[in-house]
Amino acid sequence: MSRTASPPAQDFVPFATAALDFHRSLNIPGGPLVTTRAELDTLHAHLVSLHGLLDAHTARTGQLVPVEGDQLRATRTRIWQAADHIHAAYHAAPHPDSGEVPERDACQAGLPEGAPELTICQRHQRTAHLVRRRTTPADLHSPFTGLVRH
């Protein structure tokens, strides 16, 4: 096994970063704004995709350079925690048709909201299954480095 990676055919990560910056500058106006469920859904999809990329890097790198692998593993865990918070924010966001804010425990009570809203939950559950196989509960519940308001 080589200790250095061969250059990728095409590195699309800079394009993804530029697209996010471009999206923010065009679509997020100044001043207060409630984030829509659609925006939260796409952010969740982005974080889950980033989690998958970091998972692949963690698996490959951890075998060759354990210290770097440990850092990537911690990063992968934090990205999952961010996706988990986005998922919770989605369920706390107002419904687009009625503007009603769902009850805090509606998602935890297992009350699916139906398609297309259920898509975020399906994506979240698929990734959660992978997270449970590759992450310890202690890793998932380690202190978070930011303020979390309840």
MARVOMAR-626818 format. One line per field, with one value per residue: x, y, z of N, C-alpha, C in turn; residue in one letter. Coordinates in steps of 0.2 Angstrom, whole numbers, plus 5000, padded with zeros to 4 digits. Example, Ala and Ser with C-alpha at 12.3 -4.5 7.8 and 13.67 -1.06 7.14 Angstrom:
REM MARVOMAR-626818
npx 5066,5064 $
npy 4972,4989 $
npz 5039,5035 $
capx 5062,5068 $
capy 4978,4995 $
capz 5039,5036 $
cpx 5066,5064 $
cpy 4984,5000 $
cpz 5039,5039 $
aa A,S $
REM end
This chain:
REM MARVOMAR-626818
npx 5004,5003,5010,5006,4994,4987,4986,4969,4957,4949,4947,4933,4929,4933,4925,4912,4913,4914,4902,4893,4897,4893,4880,4876,4879,4870,4857,4854,4848,4852,4849,4835,4829,4819,4825,4821,4812,4816,4828,4835,4834,4842,4854,4856,4857,4869,4878,4877,4883,4896,4900,4900,4911,4921,4921,4926,4939,4943,4943,4953,4965,4967,4972,4985,4991,4989,4988,4983,4972,4964,4961,4953,4943,4937,4933,4924,4914,4910,4904,4894,4887,4883,4875,4865,4860,4855,4845,4836,4833,4826,4814,4809,4807,4795,4780,4779,4766,4756,4763,4764,4773,4780,4776,4788,4792,4787,4794,4802,4792,4790,4781,4779,4780,4777,4779,4786,4793,4797,4809,4821,4821,4823,4835,4843,4841,4847,4861,4863,4863,4875,4884,4882,4888,4901,4905,4908,4897,4902,4910,4901,4894,4903,4910,4903,4910,4904,4891,4876,4859,4844 $
npy 4994,5011,5025,5038,5047,5044,5057,5064,5061,5072,5086,5089,5096,5109,5116,5113,5120,5133,5134,5133,5145,5154,5152,5156,5170,5174,5170,5172,5184,5200,5203,5198,5181,5167,5151,5140,5124,5117,5123,5118,5104,5103,5107,5097,5086,5089,5089,5076,5070,5075,5069,5056,5057,5060,5049,5039,5044,5043,5029,5024,5032,5031,5018,5019,5031,5033,5044,5055,5049,5048,5061,5064,5055,5061,5073,5068,5063,5075,5081,5073,5075,5089,5087,5080,5090,5098,5091,5090,5104,5105,5099,5107,5118,5130,5124,5124,5127,5130,5137,5134,5129,5114,5102,5100,5087,5080,5073,5064,5057,5048,5052,5052,5064,5062,5061,5074,5077,5066,5062,5067,5061,5048,5048,5052,5042,5031,5035,5036,5023,5018,5027,5022,5009,5013,5022,5025,5026,5034,5043,5049,5057,5065,5080,5094,5107,5119,5131,5125,5127,5124 $
npz 5000,4996,5004,5000,4992,4975,4963,4962,4949,4946,4956,4964,4976,4979,4970,4975,4987,4982,4976,4987,4994,4984,4983,4996,4995,4985,4989,5003,5011,5019,5037,5048,5045,5043,5041,5028,5027,5015,5012,5024,5022,5010,5015,5025,5017,5010,5021,5025,5013,5014,5026,5021,5012,5021,5029,5020,5017,5031,5033,5024,5027,5040,5042,5037,5042,5057,5067,5059,5054,5066,5068,5057,5059,5071,5065,5056,5065,5071,5060,5058,5070,5067,5056,5062,5071,5061,5056,5067,5067,5056,5059,5068,5061,5053,5045,5027,5021,5031,5040,5053,5068,5072,5086,5098,5102,5091,5080,5088,5093,5083,5072,5057,5044,5031,5013,5003,5014,5022,5016,5021,5034,5030,5024,5035,5044,5036,5036,5050,5053,5048,5055,5068,5067,5065,5075,5092,5106,5116,5108,5101,5111,5116,5123,5115,5105,5104,5108,5113,5112,5122 $
capx 5000,5007,5008,5004,4988,4988,4981,4963,4956,4946,4945,4927,4928,4933,4919,4907,4914,4913,4895,4890,4898,4889,4873,4875,4879,4864,4851,4853,4848,4854,4843,4832,4826,4818,4827,4815,4813,4819,4835,4838,4834,4848,4860,4857,4860,4876,4882,4878,4887,4902,4901,4902,4918,4926,4921,4930,4946,4945,4945,4959,4970,4968,4977,4992,4994,4984,4986,4979,4965,4961,4959,4948,4938,4934,4930,4918,4909,4907,4900,4887,4883,4880,4869,4859,4857,4851,4839,4832,4831,4821,4808,4807,4805,4788,4778,4778,4759,4753,4767,4764,4779,4778,4778,4795,4793,4784,4799,4804,4787,4789,4776,4782,4777,4775,4783,4793,4797,4800,4815,4826,4822,4826,4843,4846,4841,4852,4867,4863,4865,4882,4887,4881,4892,4908,4907,4906,4892,4906,4912,4895,4892,4909,4908,4903,4914,4900,4885,4869,4853,4839 $
capy 5000,5017,5030,5044,5046,5047,5063,5063,5063,5079,5087,5093,5099,5117,5118,5112,5125,5139,5134,5135,5152,5158,5151,5161,5177,5176,5168,5173,5191,5203,5204,5191,5177,5160,5146,5136,5117,5115,5124,5114,5098,5102,5107,5090,5081,5091,5087,5068,5068,5077,5064,5050,5058,5060,5042,5036,5046,5040,5022,5023,5036,5028,5012,5021,5036,5033,5050,5058,5045,5050,5068,5063,5051,5066,5077,5064,5063,5082,5082,5069,5079,5094,5084,5078,5096,5101,5086,5093,5111,5104,5097,5113,5124,5131,5121,5129,5128,5133,5142,5131,5126,5107,5101,5099,5080,5076,5069,5059,5052,5044,5054,5055,5070,5060,5063,5073,5078,5060,5060,5069,5056,5042,5049,5053,5035,5027,5037,5034,5016,5018,5030,5017,5004,5015,5026,5023,5031,5039,5048,5053,5061,5069,5087,5098,5113,5126,5132,5122,5130,5119 $
capz 5000,4995,5009,4997,4987,4968,4962,4959,4942,4946,4963,4964,4982,4978,4966,4980,4992,4979,4975,4994,4995,4979,4986,5002,4993,4981,4992,5010,5012,5026,5041,5050,5040,5045,5036,5026,5027,5009,5013,5029,5019,5006,5020,5028,5011,5009,5027,5024,5008,5017,5030,5017,5009,5027,5031,5015,5019,5037,5032,5020,5030,5047,5041,5035,5046,5063,5070,5054,5054,5072,5067,5052,5063,5075,5060,5053,5070,5071,5054,5059,5075,5064,5052,5067,5073,5055,5056,5072,5065,5050,5062,5072,5056,5052,5039,5022,5019,5036,5045,5060,5070,5075,5093,5099,5102,5085,5077,5093,5094,5077,5068,5050,5041,5024,5007,5002,5020,5025,5013,5026,5039,5027,5023,5041,5046,5033,5039,5057,5054,5047,5061,5074,5066,5065,5080,5098,5109,5119,5103,5099,5116,5119,5123,5109,5105,5103,5112,5111,5116,5122 $
cpx 5004,5005,5006,4999,4990,4984,4975,4962,4953,4944,4939,4925,4928,4927,4913,4907,4912,4905,4891,4891,4894,4882,4871,4874,4873,4858,4849,4854,4850,4848,4840,4828,4825,4821,4822,4817,4817,4827,4839,4839,4841,4854,4861,4860,4867,4881,4883,4883,4895,4904,4903,4909,4923,4926,4926,4937,4948,4947,4952,4965,4972,4972,4984,4995,4989,4983,4982,4972,4961,4958,4953,4942,4934,4930,4923,4912,4906,4903,4893,4883,4880,4874,4863,4856,4852,4844,4834,4829,4825,4814,4805,4805,4798,4786,4777,4771,4756,4757,4767,4771,4777,4779,4785,4796,4789,4788,4801,4799,4786,4783,4779,4777,4774,4780,4781,4797,4800,4807,4821,4827,4825,4833,4846,4846,4847,4859,4868,4865,4872,4886,4887,4886,4900,4910,4904,4901,4896,4908,4907,4893,4897,4907,4908,4907,4910,4894,4879,4864,4848,4832 $
cpy 5006,5022,5037,5042,5048,5053,5061,5065,5070,5080,5092,5097,5106,5119,5118,5118,5132,5139,5136,5143,5157,5158,5156,5168,5179,5175,5169,5181,5194,5203,5197,5188,5170,5156,5141,5129,5115,5117,5120,5107,5097,5103,5100,5086,5083,5088,5079,5066,5070,5071,5057,5051,5057,5052,5038,5038,5043,5033,5021,5026,5033,5022,5014,5026,5037,5040,5055,5055,5047,5056,5068,5060,5056,5071,5074,5064,5070,5083,5079,5073,5085,5092,5082,5084,5099,5097,5089,5100,5110,5103,5102,5119,5124,5127,5126,5131,5132,5138,5139,5128,5119,5107,5099,5091,5076,5071,5063,5054,5048,5046,5057,5060,5068,5063,5070,5074,5072,5059,5062,5064,5050,5042,5049,5046,5030,5029,5036,5027,5015,5021,5025,5011,5006,5020,5024,5028,5036,5045,5052,5058,5065,5076,5091,5105,5120,5126,5129,5124,5125,5123 $
cpz 5000,5001,5006,4992,4980,4967,4959,4952,4941,4953,4963,4971,4982,4975,4971,4985,4989,4978,4982,4995,4990,4981,4991,5000,4989,4985,4999,5011,5019,5030,5043,5045,5043,5039,5034,5027,5021,5010,5019,5026,5014,5010,5023,5023,5010,5015,5027,5019,5010,5022,5027,5014,5015,5029,5026,5016,5026,5037,5029,5024,5036,5047,5040,5040,5052,5066,5065,5054,5060,5071,5062,5055,5067,5071,5058,5059,5071,5066,5055,5064,5072,5059,5057,5070,5067,5055,5061,5070,5060,5054,5066,5068,5055,5045,5033,5020,5025,5040,5052,5062,5074,5082,5093,5099,5096,5082,5082,5094,5088,5073,5062,5047,5033,5019,5005,5009,5023,5022,5018,5031,5036,5026,5030,5044,5043,5035,5046,5058,5053,5053,5067,5073,5067,5070,5087,5101,5113,5114,5102,5104,5119,5119,5116,5110,5105,5108,5109,5115,5116,5123 $
aa M,S,R,T,A,S,P,P,A,Q,D,F,V,P,F,A,T,A,A,L,D,F,H,R,S,L,N,I,P,G,G,P,L,V,T,T,R,A,E,L,D,T,L,H,A,H,L,V,S,L,H,G,L,L,D,A,H,T,A,R,T,G,Q,L,V,P,V,E,G,D,Q,L,R,A,T,R,T,R,I,W,Q,A,A,D,H,I,H,A,A,Y,H,A,A,P,H,P,D,S,G,E,V,P,E,R,D,A,C,Q,A,G,L,P,E,G,A,P,E,L,T,I,C,Q,R,H,Q,R,T,A,H,L,V,R,R,R,T,T,P,A,D,L,H,S,P,F,T,G,L,V,R,H $
REM end
